[in-house]
Amino acid sequence: DDPAGTNLHEKIAVIANNSGIPVIGPNTFGMINFQARLNASFTPEFSRLKEGSITLASQSGGIAHLLGFLAMRGDVGFSKIIGLGNRLNVDFSEIIDYLMDDEATRIIMLYMEGIDNPTHFLAAVKKHQHKKPVIIYKTGSAEKSNQAAKSHTGSMAGKPEIYQGAFSQAGILSLNSAQSLLDTGKALAAAHLPTGDGVAVLSGQAGPALAACDICEAYGLNIVDFEPSTQESINTFLPPLALRTNPVDMGPAWYDASAQSGIIRAAMNDHQVNAILLLTMFASANANLLEELSVFLTESKPTKPIISCILAPPGIWDESIRKLEESGSLVNYPTPERAAMTLANLVKYRSLQLRPTSDSKG
C-alpha cells in the first residue's frame, strides 16, 4: 500500500518493457525449472521434488510451498514452479502462452488471487483450444480475502460467480482447494480421461464404497447398473449373499487375487462403465494379494481410468503402489472421498473439453 513502492514498481516496469526484459515478480519466492536443473528460489528443498509434467504458476509463495511440500509427500512430479508475485510484466497471460509451447509441460496448474486484465488472460487460454489442461484454484471471494489479495499482490479478486462462469467458458477447470488442485493435476498427468460419467465402484469393504458413492452422486457421477453379461461374470466370483451389484463389495474375495482380477476385468469390459473406483484397505495378512493384482493391472494395460484408494499401514505396500502408479495402471489417493472427488473432476474436465469455447476475443 506504500505509494513509493507503487511508483518504484511502475518505473521498473517501464525500464523492463522498453528493454524487452520479462521479469518474474517482484514479491516472489523465485522459480524452479527441473529440465534446466535450476532452483532459483529461497527453498533448497524444492530440488528434492520429483520431476514430472505439471507446471504450477502461483501468485502466492505460501501456496506454492504448500503445494510443493504436499507433492513431496504424495510423490507428485513437477516440471516447473513459477512464483508470479506482483507480476511486473509477466502475468498469467504470458505464462499461459509460454507453457502451451513448453514440451516439458503437459498440465498447467494455477493459483490465482486476482488478475488485472481477465479478458487478456481468458483470450490466451481460449486461443489454444484445449491444447493442454488448465486447472485453477482461485481465492479472494470473501470480502476480507479480497482486501488481503489487493494488499498482498496488488490484484483485484472480483466476484466468484463471474470468475467461475468465465473460467468454464474458456475450458478452465476451477477447483475449490489446494489439495483438490494437486489431486486433479496428478490424475490428469497420469490417467486416461473418462469418456463419460459411468462409474463402477469396486471395494474390499462396504464402508469406503458408501463414502465414495456419496461423493459420486453429489457431483454428478453415475453409479451404473452393470450389463447382464458383466453381472453374470461378477456373480461367479462372489457368493450369493455378497453385494454383487454396483457398488461391489469384494470382501468375500479378500484373499483371492484371481477373483478380484476377474471382477475388475468384467467391470472394465462393461460398455456402461467409463471409469473404476477401486477401494481397499489391507494389512500384512494380505501382502501377497496386491502383488498378484499388480501383475494383472500392469499386464492388462487398462484403457479406462482406475482411480484408487488402496491403503495399508506404512511400509507394507508403498513400493507396490508407487510402481503401479508409475506404470500408468492407476492413480492412488489416501481416502475414498479424495479418489471419488478426483474422478468427478476428471469427468467435469472432459465435459469442458467437449463444450465449444467462445472466440478468443472473449
N, C-alpha and C positions, 0 to 999 in steps of 0.2 A: 504493500500500500504506500510505500515511500515514493513520492514524486521524483526524487533524484534517481532512484533505481529505475523507474519507468523511462525517464529521459535517457539514461545511460543505455538501457536496453534498445531504445529506438535508434540511438546514434550508432551502436554496434551493428544493428540490422542494416542501416544504410550503407555502412562500410562493407559489410559482408555481401550484400546484394549487388553493390556496384562492382565488387571484385569477383563476383561469381563464385563465392565460397559458401557452400552449405554448412550450417552449424547445427550440431545436435546439442540441445539445451538452450539457455543455461538452466540452473537449478535442476541438475540431473546427476544421478549416480554414475553415469557413463554407459558403456555398451560392451557386449561380448559377441564375438564372431568366431564360432568354433571351426569353420573351414579355414580361416586365416590364423587359427591358434592365437587369437587376440583376446585378452581380458583387460580392457581399458576401463575398469570400474574400481570402486572402492572396496570390492569384496573378492579377495583371492579365492575364497571357497567356491565361487562360481566356476572356476576352472575344473572342478570335480564333477560338474554336471555331465550327464550322458549326452553324446552328440546325437541329434535326430533331425527331424524335418519340420519342426514347429518353430516359427519366429514370433516372439512377443514384442510388441511395441506398447509402452506404458507411459502415461503421464506421471505416474507416481512411482518413485523409487521404492517406497514401502510395499506397494502391491507387487512390484516386480520381484522384490526379495521374497515376499510371501509365496508367490507362485514358483520362484526358483527353488526355494527350500522344500516346498511340497513336492516339486518334481524330483528332487534328490531322493526324498523318502519313498516316492512312488515309482522310481526308475523310469521317468518320462524324459525323452530326449529333446533337446533344443538345437536349432540351427543358429539362431541369433536372439539376443535380448537387447532391446534398444530403449534407453530412457529418454523420452522426448522432452520432459521437463516443461519449460516455459515456451518452447517452440519458436525460437528466434526467427528462423526462416525455413525450417524443416518441420512441417506439420504432418498430420495423419495422411493428408492427400499425397504428399511427396513420398512418404513411406510406402503407401499402397502401390504407387507406380513402380517404385524400386523393387518391392518384394514380388510383385506379379511377374517380373522378369528374372527373378533370382532362382536359379536352378536348384539351389540347396534348400529352398523353402517350398513346402507343399501345403502347409496350413498357416494362415495368418490369424494371430490371436491378438486382440486389442483390449487394453484397459483405458477407458476414457472417463474423464471428469466433465469435460465440456469442450466445445470447439467454437472458434470464432467464425468460421465460414463453412457451415454444414453443407451448403449446396456444392461447394468445390469438392468436399470430401466424398459426398454421395456420387457425384459425377465420376470421380476417379474410380470408385468401385464398379459402377454400372458399365463403364466403357469396356471393362474386361470380361463382362458377361459370364460369371461363374467359372472363370479360369482356375481359380483356387478358392477353397472355402475361406470365408472371412467370418470370424466369430468375435463377439464383443461382450464385455462386461462394463456397463456404464453406471456410475454412481452420480449422486448430486440431485436426486429427485426431491428430497426433503428440503425445506427452506433453509435449515441450518447447514446442511451439507452443500447446498447451492452457494451460500455465502462463503463457506470454507473453501470450496473449489476455486472461487474467484480470487480469494486471497492466496491460495496455495500455488496455483499455476497460471493465474491470470486468465481463467476461462469461465465462460458463462455456461452453467449446467443446463438450464432450459427445462421445459415441461416433459415428463417422461412419456406421455401418450404421443406427443409429437415426434419425439425421437424414435419410439418403438415402431410407429407406422412408417416412418421414413426408412428405417433400417430394413424392415420387411420388404418394402418396395424395391430396395436395392439388392435384395438377396442376402442380406447380412443376418446371421443367426444371433439374436440377442439373448444373453443368459443372465441369471439373477444372483450369481455368487462367484467368487474367485475359484472355489473348489469345482463348481459346475463348469466353469470356463476351462479349467485344466482337464477335467474328466472328459469333456466333449472333444477337446483338441487331441487328447490321447487316442480316442476312438476313431476320429476322422483320419488320423495319421496311420492307423493300423488296420481298420476293419473295412469290409465291403459295406457300401451303403445299402440299406434295405430297399427293396423295390416297392414296398407297400407297408401297411400298418399291422399286418397279421403276425401274431406272436405265439410261439409255443413256450410255455413255462415248464421247465423240467427241473424238479427239485428233489434232493435227497431227504428233505424233511418238509412237513406241511407248513410250519410257521413261516419260514423265509419265502415260500411261494405265495402265501397270503399277503405278506408285506409287499412283495413285488407287484402282485395283482392290483393292490390298491393304487399304487403309483401308475401302473399301466392304464387303468380305467380313468384315473383323474386327468391324465394327459393325452387321452385320445387314442391309445393303442387298443387293438382288437385282439382279445384272447380268443382265438378262433376255435370253432368246432373242427376236429380232425376229419379228413376224408375217410369214408368207410374202410378203405384198404389200409390206411395208416392206423386207424383204431384197432383193426383186426391184428395188425402186426404188433402193436404195443401190448395188446391183451395177452399175447403169447409169452411175454416176458415177465408179467406180473400176475399175482394171484387174484381171484375174483373180488376179494374184499378190499383190495388196494384201490386208491384213487387213480384210475387209469385214463380218465378223460382230462382235457386241458383245464387247469394245471395238473400235471402228472406228478404224483408222489412216488419217486423211485426208491423209497426207503426199503421196501421188501427185497430190492436187488442190491442191498447195501454192500455185499461182498462179491457181487457178480459183475465183473467188468464187461463180459460179453453181453449180458442183458442190458446194462446201461448203454453200451455202444449201439446195440440194436435199437433201443428206444430213440437215441439221438439220430441215428440214421433214418429211422422211419419218419421222424418229425422233419428232418432236413429235406426229405423227398416229397413232403406234402405240398401241393400247389397252393394251399391256403396260407402256408407259413412263410413269412418273409424274413424272420429272424428268430433266434432262440435265446431265451434267458436260461442259463444253466447255473443252478444254485445248489451248493452242497457244503456242509460243514463236516470235516473229517478229522480224526486224530490218528495216533500212531497205529491203532488197530487196523486201519485201512490203508496203510502206507503203500502196499503193492497196487491198490486199485488205481490210483492216479497214474502210476507208471504205465499200466496197461491201457488206460484211457488216453494217455498222452500219445502212445504209439498209434492208436486208432485215429485220433484227431489230426495228428501230423500227416499220416498217410492218406487220409480221406480228403484232405485239402478242401475244407468246407467252402462252398460258394455263397452261402448266406452268412450274415454276421452272427457270431456266437458271443454274446456279452455275458460274462460270468461273475459270480461271486463264489469262488472256491476258497475256502478259508480253513486253516488249521493252526495249531499252536506254532509259535515261531520256530524256524529251523527244520520243520518236518517236510514241507512241500515247496519251500520258497524257490529252490533252484528249478524244480519241475515246472512251476507256474511261469517263471522267467523264460524258460525255453519254449513253452507253449506260446507265450506272447511274441517272442522273437520269431517264431515260425509262422506267425500270422494266423494261428488256429483259433485264437480267442483273444478277447480283451478283458482283463480281470479287475474287479473292484472289491473293496473290503466290506461292503454291505449290500444286501439285495436292493435296498432303496436307491443307492447310487447307481447300481447296474441298470435298474429299470429306468431311472431318470435319464441316464446317458443314452439308452436306446431310444427313448422318447425324443431326445434332442436330435439324434441321427435321422429319425423319421421326419421331424419338423424341418431339418435342413434339406432333406430330399424334396419335400413339398415346396420349399423356397426355390430350389433348382428348377422345378417344373413350372413355376409361375413366371410368366414373362415380366421382365423389369421394364419400367418406363424408360424413355430415352434419356441419354446421358445429360440432357440439359436440365433434368430434374423437374 
